[in-house]
């Protein structure tokens, strides 16, 4: 399994925002979001191959961090993820998996954090659009999403760029059977100014439809940098 970085921080997104967590970030993704904030795991994947045992030992070395977050990239792409989650469960850890919801695997997971990609993610204007058609074809897999939501405790995070995205959010939420209390709307952006700018109207949308507003706390505290 190629791993980009391992670090301890607080969870910056979702219903566990603020919880001290150990992040295992894998490198490799089947999508190419135009606004991806971790291009070193997707557009230009980098990292080192790590054996399963080494990853388990790294978690054991941080006994104070009960919450483990598997993120990427796309952790559900790797066959090793199944055994890794079983080993982490044996250690008594709480496991969150961050996924775009395009791949199913029978993992052990306490919180399936699913982020279906909206049309605003398709990279029509990047690298001559060479990844756009593939991304558009793969980005939304309703049958996989429904299976994930049925089998795990879940949250569904949508990255929202403008008010026009709401219609697609509602359509997807209805098709996959996500309840409003588990839907989180997150402003697209990698700077505090951009996040604040979009938060104003996005909070009002959440109030209107009963969704949760999802800040990007780690960006607001540390800025857009790695290992936080």
N, C-alpha and C positions, 0 to 999 in steps of 0.2 A: 504494500500500500504506500503510495507516495504521499508524504506529509509535508505541508508547507510550513506550518508553525504550530507550536504548543505553548500556551500561555495561560496565566491566571489573571482574572479581572472580575468585574461585575457584569452580569448579563445586562446588555443595553437595550434589548428589544423584547416585546411580548409580555405575557402575563407574569413572567418571573423577573421582570426588570428590577435591577438593583441587587439581585441575589449573587453572592460571591460564587464564581464558577471557574472550572478549568476547561479551556477550549482546546479541542483537537481539530485542527483545520487540515482537511485532505486537499490534495491538488489534482484537478481533473474534473471536467464538467461537460455535459452533453448539450449545454446551451451557451449562447453568447449574447448576454444582455448588453444593450448599448450603453447603459449606465452602470454596469457592474462595478462595485466598489472594491472587489478583490480580483483584479485582472490577472494577478500572479497565480491564480488558481484556475483560470479559464482561458482568457485570450492568450496569455503566455505562461502556461502552467510550469511552476518551478517547485522544487522541494527535494527531499531525499526519501529513498525507499526505507521503510522501517518495518521490522518484523512485528508480528502480533505480540509476542512476548515483551518486546521493548516498549511498546505502547502501554501495555498493562503495568509494567514496572514503573513507567513515568507517572501513571495515575496513582499507583501505590505510594510513590514518593511524596504525594501531596495529600496526606490523610485529612487535612483540615477542609478540603474542598469536596463536599458530598455531591454537588451538582456538576455533572459532566455534560458538555455540549459538543456533539459531533457536527461539524459544519464543513463548508468547503468554499468553492467547488461544490460537488454533489456527492455526499458520502454514500448515498444509496446505489451508486454505480459499482461499488467494490464488493466482491463476494466476501472478502474478509470482514466486512462490517457486521455480518450476522454473528460470527464467532466472537468478535470484539465486544459486541453489546452483551452477549451472554456472559463473558468473563467480567465485564464491568458490573453487571447485575449481581454476579456472585460476590463481588466486593462490597455490595450494599450501596452502590452509587445510584443516584437519580440521573436518568439518561434523557437528554433532549436531543432530538435529531432535527437539524435544519435541512430542509429539502424543498426542491421545486415541485415535488409530487408527480414526477414523470416516470418513476421506476418503483416497482414493488419488490420488497424483500421481507422475509419473515424474521425481522429483527426483534430484539427486546427493547422496549422504549416506554418511558413514563410520560413523555410529552412529545408528540409528533408535531413539529412546527413547520407547517406547510405554507409555501409561498408561491401560489400559482402566478405565472407571468402573464401580464396583460399585454395588449398590443403595443403599449408604450415601450416595451422592452426590446422589440425587434430591431436589429442593427442595420436598417436599410442604408444608412449613410456612413457606415464604418467599413474600412478596407474594401471599398467598392461594392459593398453589399454582398460579398461572397458567402457570408454565413447566414444571410437573412432568411432565405427560403428554408434551410434546414431548421433554423431556430423556430420559425413560424409553424412548421409542421409538428415540432416536438413539444412546444412550450405548454400546451394545454392538453392533458390526458384525463378527461373526466372519470373514466372507469378506474384509473389508478387512484385518483383523489378520493373517490367514494369508498374504495377499499381501505385506504389509509384512515379515513375518518370513521369508518365502521369498526375498525380493529384496534384503534388506539385513542387515548385521551389526546385532544388536539387543540391547536389554534391555527387559524388561517390568516396569514399576513399578506396584504396587498400593498405593493409600492405604487403610490398615486402621484402623478405628475400634474394633472389639472382636473377641473371639475368634470370634464368630458369623460374621464375614466370611470365615473360612478355607474353608468349604465352597464358596462362590462362587468364590473364588480358584482352588481346585483344579479346579472345573468348567471355568472359562474356560481355564486353562492346558492342560487336556487337549484341549479343543475346538480350540484354535488351534495346538497342537503346540509349545508353549514348553518348553524344557528347564529343569530346576530351577536349574542354575547361572546361568541368565540371567533368573531371576525374582527380583525384589527387593521386599521388603515394607517399607513406609514408614509410620511412625505418623502418623495424622492429628493435626494440631495446629499452632498458630502461636505457641506459647510454649514456652520451655525446660522449664518445669514439666510441661506436658502431654506433651511429647515424651518426657521422662524417665519419666513415669508409665507410658506405653504401651510404652516400649522394653523394660522388664523382661520382660513376658510375651511380647512379639513376638519377641525374640531367641530365646527357648526354642522358639517355633514354627519359626523358621528352622532351628535346630539339628535339630529333629525331622524336617523334611521336605527338608532340603538346599537351602533357599532362601537368598538373601543378605539380610542386614539392611541397610536403607538409612537412615542418619541424615539429618537435614536440617541439614548442617553450617553453612550460611550463617545459619540462624535461631539456632543455638546460639552463633555468634560475634557476629553483628551485631544479633540481634533481628528481629522481623517488621517490616521497613521496605523501602522501594523502593530500587532501584539498588544492591543487594548480591547 
